[in-house]
Amino acid sequence: MFATFFTCVVSALLIYYLLTKRRNRKLPPGPARYPILGNLPQMAKAHPFGYRAFHKLSEQYGEIMSVKVGLQEMVVLSSHKVMKAILDKDEVSGRLWTGILEDRSFGKELGIAFSSGDLQKQLKTFVIKALREFGFGKSASMESIVELELECMDKRLRSASKVNGGKVLMERFFQPSLMNVLWTMMAAKRYDHDDPKLTKLLEINSGWFQTGSFGSGIITAFPFIRFLFPEWTGYSSLMHGNRKIHQFARDIMQEHRSRGTYKTDPQSFVDVFLREIDNQDGDLTTAFTDEQFMIICYDMFQGGFETSSNTLAFAILYMILNPEVQTKVQEELDSVCPSKKTPILLSQRTKYEIAKLTYTYATLMEAFRMSNILPISGPRKAMTDYTYDGYVIPKGTAITFNTYSVMRSKETWGDPDKFRPERFLNPDGGLNSLVDLIGISWGHGRRSCIGEILARTTVFMYFTYLLHNFSFRRVHDTKLPTTEPIYGIILSPQPYELIVEQRS
């Protein structure tokens, strides 16, 4: 009896191996797969963080690698060259829509961040055009909004510097301010930084990001398991966050509809979208529905400020860990811009950024590189069989681009784990071509992030204004804060304390 059972098991495994080997002959190289588990054992052995596991495996299998994450077929891109070559192709322009992405959008492909097809293209075009009417993507308009928020940030930090020895806890510190920059364009509304409702919502949103991971989590590997073990997988927390943010969007809709003026005198993106819903009422094929609006708000809410605020928090962290860099940035700012109260505008890049603020800009690029907030973006999906360099990526395969491998490549950077802004400078002090590699953080091709200009503008203006007007240093007689991130879909710095001082 046992012999028969053993023979059946061995035979089944042999058949699985032969079929898998035959099917995978044209796939990019990758580690051998285990039945059911795929490459999860090798990933777990390589590193507990999925993006670092992919990076370590790619060092063995190359810049384009095939893996199986549980039941999910996946191709991992790990170099800037191959990302630029593949990500702008229509054949790979879909989104892997499964697991937590289904849950956040009512089980439907809604919104602009994680949906695919013609409706997604139509909505993205409309959203960009409508947002531009209220300043999104226009340097001068965005900068004027940022200036107003910087006034509030300035008061907040000056007050903090006068109490408790200037000690400040950096935990979601920049989120309310950066949320206001986005929401002024979205809904013509800003919130008080201490608003308890907003504080709770931001906490829930951060928790959502920290619960899952793109491309490598257990829910990606086995989507059904979230229903069997909702607490262990974080599914309960994710759904709680979904409900809260859905209700936030409903409240926004109700507030704007109650005014009635959205139809005749729209004052924000919200008004324009609600008017379009009314205009297309009765069209069963329309992309403009209440549910679409809610998920677009969700997309913008999650992607519009969380990454920028975390990048800024990391940038300040690197300043207190590298005080000599902070001093050099401040000296450059002082020499170029005598007036500290006037924010430096990114649109003045010819006059300031490139010509005279090269070390400051290089420092900011190094902060982007080292923090690498979104090491694995939302996976793409092959819409049809696609061939690259002799390898076949079958239709339906998830395509993940691991920007961590770009940002921490020893071949490119030499000493990738060291914070060294000088790597972006030529011998004559000008910026070099390595700056261009940072742009891959926002993706490439038509699925690239629509918020790149907003992110670059806000982070540059906040960083330069803060260092121009304040100094940040570590709290003495305490352990140095770590740069090891809180793992999740988006990386965030672990909460840390610092001392803020006004500069004369």
C-alpha positions in Angstrom: 0.0 0.0 0.0 2.8 2.4 1.0 4.8 1.4 -2.0 1.9 2.2 -4.3 1.3 5.6 -2.7 5.0 6.4 -2.8 5.2 5.5 -6.5 2.1 7.7 -7.3 3.6 10.7 -5.5 7.0 10.3 -7.2 5.3 9.9 -10.6 3.2 13.0 -10.1 6.2 15.0 -9.1 8.2 13.8 -12.1 5.3 14.6 -14.5 5.0 18.1 -12.8 8.7 18.6 -13.3 8.8 17.6 -16.9 5.7 19.6 -17.8 7.0 22.7 -16.0 10.4 22.4 -17.6 8.9 22.1 -21.1 6.5 25.0 -20.5 9.2 27.2 -19.1 11.8 26.7 -21.8 11.3 30.1 -23.4 10.7 32.0 -20.1 13.5 34.1 -18.7 15.9 32.2 -16.4 14.9 31.7 -12.8 15.2 29.3 -9.9 13.6 25.8 -10.0 10.0 25.8 -8.8 8.5 23.6 -6.1 5.0 22.2 -6.5 2.3 24.6 -5.2 4.9 26.8 -3.4 6.7 27.9 -6.5 9.8 29.9 -5.5 8.6 30.9 -2.1 11.2 28.8 -0.3 14.1 30.4 -2.3 12.6 33.8 -1.6 12.3 33.2 2.1 15.8 32.0 2.3 17.2 35.0 0.3 15.5 37.7 2.5 12.3 38.3 4.5 11.6 41.5 2.5 10.3 40.5 -1.0 12.0 43.2 -2.9 15.4 42.3 -1.4 14.8 38.6 -2.0 14.1 39.5 -5.7 17.3 41.6 -5.8 19.4 38.8 -4.3 18.0 36.2 -6.7 18.5 38.5 -9.7 22.2 38.7 -8.9 22.2 35.0 -9.8 19.6 34.8 -12.6 20.0 38.2 -14.3 18.2 41.5 -15.1 15.1 39.7 -16.4 14.1 36.7 -14.2 11.1 34.3 -14.1 9.7 33.3 -10.7 6.6 31.7 -9.5 5.2 33.3 -6.3 2.9 30.5 -5.0 0.3 30.2 -7.8 1.3 33.4 -9.5 3.6 33.4 -12.6 5.8 36.5 -12.5 8.7 38.1 -14.4 10.9 40.4 -12.4 12.8 43.3 -14.1 15.9 44.4 -12.2 17.8 46.9 -14.4 17.1 50.3 -15.7 17.9 49.2 -19.2 15.3 46.4 -19.3 12.7 48.5 -17.5 13.0 51.3 -20.1 12.8 48.7 -22.9 9.7 46.8 -21.7 7.5 49.1 -19.6 6.4 51.5 -22.4 5.1 48.6 -24.5 1.3 48.3 -24.9 1.7 44.5 -24.6 2.6 44.9 -21.0 0.4 47.8 -20.0 -2.2 45.9 -18.0 -2.4 45.7 -14.2 -2.3 42.5 -12.1 -5.6 42.9 -10.5 -6.0 40.4 -7.7 -6.2 40.0 -3.9 -6.1 43.3 -2.0 -6.6 45.3 -5.2 -10.0 43.6 -5.8 -11.0 44.2 -2.2 -10.3 48.0 -2.3 -12.5 48.5 -5.4 -15.6 46.5 -4.6 -14.4 43.5 -6.7 -14.4 45.6 -9.9 -11.7 47.1 -12.0 -12.2 50.7 -11.0 -10.0 53.8 -10.8 -6.9 54.7 -12.7 -4.0 53.2 -10.7 -4.8 49.5 -10.8 -7.3 49.0 -13.6 -6.7 48.1 -17.3 -8.3 48.6 -20.7 -10.0 51.4 -22.6 -12.0 52.7 -19.6 -8.8 53.2 -17.6 -7.2 55.2 -20.5 -10.4 57.3 -20.8 -10.5 58.0 -17.1 -6.8 58.8 -16.7 -7.0 61.3 -19.6 -10.1 63.0 -18.0 -8.5 63.0 -14.5 -5.3 64.6 -15.7 -7.1 67.3 -17.7 -9.5 68.1 -14.9 -6.8 68.3 -12.3 -4.8 70.6 -14.4 -7.6 73.1 -14.3 -7.0 73.5 -10.6 -3.2 73.5 -10.7 -2.1 69.9 -10.8 0.9 69.5 -13.1 1.3 73.3 -13.5 4.5 74.4 -11.7 3.4 77.9 -10.9 0.0 76.9 -9.5 1.4 74.0 -7.5 4.2 76.1 -6.1 1.7 78.7 -4.8 -0.3 76.0 -3.0 2.9 74.6 -1.5 4.0 78.1 -0.3 0.8 78.4 1.7 1.3 75.1 3.4 5.0 75.9 4.1 3.8 78.9 6.1 1.9 76.6 8.4 4.8 74.2 8.6 7.1 77.0 9.5 4.9 78.1 12.4 4.6 74.5 13.6 8.3 73.9 13.6 9.1 77.3 15.2 6.6 76.5 18.0 8.1 73.0 18.4 11.7 74.4 18.7 10.7 76.4 21.8 9.3 73.6 23.9 10.7 70.4 25.3 14.2 71.3 24.1 13.0 71.3 20.5 12.4 67.6 20.6 10.0 66.4 17.8 8.7 62.9 17.1 8.9 62.2 13.4 5.9 59.9 12.8 3.7 60.8 9.9 4.9 64.4 10.7 4.7 65.7 7.1 1.5 63.8 6.1 -1.2 66.4 7.0 0.7 69.2 5.3 1.3 67.3 2.1 -2.2 65.9 2.1 -3.4 69.5 2.1 -1.4 70.3 -1.0 -3.1 67.5 -2.9 -6.6 68.1 -1.4 -6.5 71.8 -2.2 -6.4 70.8 -5.9 -8.7 67.8 -5.5 -11.5 69.3 -3.4 -10.6 73.0 -2.8 -10.2 72.1 0.9 -7.5 71.9 3.5 -7.5 70.5 7.0 -6.0 71.6 10.3 -2.8 69.6 10.9 -4.3 68.5 14.3 -7.7 67.6 13.0 -8.5 64.3 14.8 -10.5 62.9 12.0 -7.7 63.5 9.5 -5.1 62.2 11.9 -7.0 58.9 12.3 -7.6 58.6 8.6 -3.9 59.1 7.9 -3.0 56.5 10.5 -5.4 54.0 8.8 -4.0 54.7 5.4 -0.4 54.1 6.6 -1.5 50.9 8.2 -3.0 49.8 4.9 0.3 50.2 3.2 2.2 48.4 6.0 -0.1 45.4 6.0 0.6 44.1 2.5 3.3 44.1 -0.2 3.3 44.2 -4.0 4.5 41.1 -5.8 5.7 38.9 -3.0 3.3 38.7 -0.1 1.3 35.6 1.0 -1.9 37.1 -0.5 -0.2 37.6 -3.9 0.9 33.9 -3.7 -2.4 32.5 -2.6 -5.2 35.1 -2.9 -7.8 32.8 -1.4 -5.9 32.5 1.9 -7.0 35.9 3.0 -10.6 34.6 3.5 -9.4 31.6 5.5 -7.1 33.5 7.8 -8.2 37.2 7.8 -6.4 38.2 11.0 -3.1 36.4 10.2 -2.9 37.7 6.6 -3.9 41.3 7.6 -7.1 41.0 5.5 -9.3 42.3 8.4 -7.1 45.4 8.8 -7.1 46.0 5.1 -10.8 45.8 4.8 -11.2 48.1 7.8 -9.0 50.6 6.1 -11.0 50.2 2.8 -14.3 50.9 4.6 -12.9 54.1 6.3 -11.5 55.6 3.1 -14.6 54.6 1.1 -16.6 56.5 3.6 -14.3 59.5 3.4 -14.9 59.6 -0.3 -18.7 59.3 0.2 -18.6 62.2 2.6 -16.7 64.3 0.0 -19.4 63.5 -2.6 -22.2 64.3 -0.3 -20.6 67.6 0.9 -20.1 68.8 -2.7 -23.5 67.7 -4.0 -25.2 69.4 -1.1 -23.9 72.7 -2.3 -25.5 72.4 -5.7 -23.0 74.8 -7.4 -20.9 71.9 -8.7 -23.1 71.8 -11.8 -22.8 75.4 -12.9 -19.7 76.7 -11.1 -17.2 73.9 -10.4 -14.5 74.9 -8.0 -12.4 71.7 -7.8 -11.7 68.4 -9.4 -14.5 66.8 -7.3 -17.0 69.2 -8.7 -16.0 68.5 -12.3 -16.2 64.8 -11.8 -19.6 64.9 -10.1 -20.9 67.1 -12.9 -19.7 64.5 -15.4 -21.5 61.8 -13.5 -24.7 63.8 -13.9 -24.1 64.5 -17.6 -23.7 60.8 -18.3 -26.6 59.6 -16.1 -28.5 56.8 -17.8 -25.6 55.7 -20.0 -25.0 52.0 -18.9 -21.5 52.0 -20.4 -20.3 55.1 -18.7 -17.0 55.2 -16.8 -18.4 58.0 -14.6 -20.1 56.6 -11.6 -20.1 57.1 -7.8 -18.0 54.0 -7.4 -15.5 55.2 -9.9 -15.2 58.5 -8.2 -14.6 56.8 -4.8 -11.8 54.7 -6.1 -10.2 57.5 -8.0 -10.2 59.5 -4.7 -8.7 56.4 -3.1 -6.0 56.2 -5.8 -5.1 59.9 -5.3 -5.4 59.8 -1.5 -3.0 56.8 -1.3 -0.6 57.8 -4.1 -0.6 61.6 -3.8 1.1 62.3 -0.5 2.2 59.1 1.3 5.2 58.5 -0.8 6.3 62.2 -0.7 5.9 62.5 3.1 7.9 59.3 3.7 10.6 60.4 1.3 10.8 63.8 3.1 10.9 62.1 6.5 13.8 59.8 5.3 15.6 62.9 3.8 15.5 64.6 7.2 16.7 61.4 8.9 19.7 61.2 6.6 20.5 64.8 7.5 20.7 64.1 11.2 22.8 61.0 10.5 25.1 63.0 8.1 25.4 66.4 9.7 28.3 67.4 7.4 26.0 67.0 4.4 23.3 69.1 6.2 25.9 71.8 6.8 27.0 71.8 3.1 23.4 72.1 1.9 22.7 75.0 4.2 25.9 76.8 3.2 24.9 76.4 -0.5 21.3 77.6 0.2 22.6 80.6 2.2 25.0 81.6 -0.6 22.4 81.4 -3.4 19.2 82.5 -1.6 19.8 85.2 1.1 16.0 85.4 1.9 15.2 82.4 4.1 11.4 83.1 4.2 11.0 82.8 0.5 10.7 79.2 -0.7 12.9 78.2 -3.6 10.7 77.3 -6.6 11.6 74.1 -8.6 10.3 75.9 -11.8 13.4 78.1 -11.4 15.6 75.2 -12.2 17.8 77.0 -14.7 18.6 79.8 -12.3 18.9 77.8 -9.1 18.8 74.0 -9.2 21.2 73.3 -12.0 23.3 76.4 -12.0 23.8 77.0 -8.3 22.1 74.5 -6.1 23.7 71.3 -7.5 24.9 69.9 -4.2 21.4 70.5 -2.7 19.8 68.8 -5.6 22.3 65.9 -5.5 21.5 65.5 -1.8 17.8 65.2 -2.5 18.4 62.7 -5.3 20.5 60.6 -2.9 17.6 60.7 -0.4 15.3 59.5 -3.2 17.7 56.7 -4.0 18.4 55.5 -0.5 14.8 55.7 0.7 13.4 54.1 -2.5 9.9 54.3 -1.0 8.2 52.1 -3.6 10.8 49.4 -4.3 8.2 47.3 -6.2 5.4 49.1 -7.9 2.0 47.7 -8.6 2.8 44.7 -10.9 1.9 45.0 -14.6 0.3 42.3 -16.6 1.1 41.0 -20.1 -2.0 41.6 -22.2 -0.7 39.2 -24.9 2.3 37.0 -25.4 5.4 39.3 -25.5 8.9 38.5 -26.6 12.0 40.3 -25.4 15.6 39.4 -26.2 14.4 35.8 -27.1 12.4 35.3 -24.0 8.6 34.9 -24.0 6.4 36.5 -21.4 3.1 34.7 -21.7 -0.2 36.5 -21.6 -1.5 37.0 -18.1 2.0 36.9 -16.5 2.6 39.5 -13.8 5.5 41.8 -14.6 7.2 43.4 -11.6 10.0 46.0 -11.8 12.2 46.0 -8.8 13.6 49.5 -8.5 15.6 48.5 -5.4 17.9 46.6 -7.7 18.5 49.8 -9.7 19.0 52.0 -6.6 21.4 49.5 -4.9 23.3 48.2 -7.9 27.0 47.9 -6.9 27.9 48.0 -10.6 26.2 51.4 -11.0 26.9 53.1 -7.6 30.1 51.4 -6.3 29.1 51.9 -2.6 25.3 51.8 -2.9 24.7 51.5 0.9 26.5 54.8 1.7 24.8 58.2 1.7 27.0 60.2 -0.6 25.5 63.0 -2.7 28.7 63.6 -4.5 28.0 60.6 -6.7 25.6 62.7 -8.7 28.2 65.5 -9.4 30.7 65.8 -12.2 34.3 67.0 -11.3 33.2 70.5 -12.3 30.3 70.4 -9.8 27.5 70.0 -12.3 25.0 67.2 -12.2 25.8 64.0 -14.0 23.7 61.5 -15.9 23.1 59.3 -12.8 20.3 61.7 -11.9 18.2 60.2 -14.7 18.1 56.8 -13.0 16.0 58.2 -10.2 13.1 58.8 -12.5 12.4 55.1 -12.8 10.9 55.3 -9.3 7.8 56.8 -10.9 7.6 54.0 -13.5 7.9 54.3 -17.3 5.6 54.5 -20.2 1.9 55.3 -20.2 1.4 53.6 -16.8 3.9 55.9 -15.1 2.8 57.8 -12.0 0.8 60.9 -12.8 2.0 62.5 -9.6 5.6 62.7 -10.5 5.7 66.4 -11.0 3.8 67.1 -7.8 6.1 64.8 -5.9 9.3 66.4 -7.2 7.9 69.9 -6.6 6.7 69.4 -3.1 9.7 67.4 -1.8 12.2 69.9 -3.4 10.4 73.0 -1.9 9.9 71.4 1.5 13.4 70.1 1.8 15.1 73.4 0.7 12.8 75.5 2.9 13.2 73.4 6.0 17.0 73.2 5.7 17.2 76.9 4.9 15.3 77.9 8.0 16.0 75.1 10.5 18.7 72.7 11.6 18.0 69.1 12.6 20.1 67.1 14.8 19.9 63.8 16.7 18.8 63.6 20.3 22.0 63.2 22.4 22.5 60.2 24.7 20.1 58.2 22.7 20.6 55.4 20.2 21.0 56.5 16.6 17.8 56.1 14.7 17.8 53.3 12.1 17.4 53.7 8.4 15.9 50.2 8.2 12.3 50.8 6.9 9.0 49.6 8.1 8.2 47.0 5.4 5.0 47.2 3.4 3.7 48.2 -0.1 5.3 51.6 0.6 8.4 51.8 2.8 8.3 54.2 5.7 10.9 55.3 8.2 10.6 53.9 11.7 9.4 56.7 14.1 12.4 58.7 15.3 13.0 61.7 17.5 15.1 64.7 16.6 15.9 68.2 17.8 14.8 71.1 15.7 16.5 74.5 16.0 15.7 77.8 14.3 18.5 79.1 12.1 19.4 82.8 12.6 
